[in-house]
Amino acid sequence: MFTIFLRDNKQRIYRKLTTSDKIRAMHEFDTLVYRKDLDGHKIIAIMQYRNSLTIFHRFDVSTDHENHIRGKTKEIYKALALI
């Protein structure tokens, strides 16, 4: 089971989705990662699989930071054997 959500720096959860469909999970996570309206905010987009952290994106870091994964999700999905 995949869980995709946004979390702020106070550990509050926003827009949570749970699905067993990995294609939908990747699509929903990409949708969050590409939300430019969140850039600069202390918010993290998270995708978990079986309650284990799988991948996350920070909106409050520069584009060259390792936790800013916009444009890199396809390679990460391949590395995780999701595609």
Number of C-alpha atoms within 10 A of each C-alpha: 12 20 21 24 19 22 18 14 10 8 10 9 14 13 10 12 15 15 14 12 10 14 12 14 21 19 11 17 23 20 11 20 24 16 12 9 8 16 15 12 13 14 21 23 25 20 25 17 17 10 10 10 12 15 18 20 23 26 24 16 15 12 13 8 10 10 16 18 21 16 12 9 17 15 12 15 14 10 10 11 8 11 12
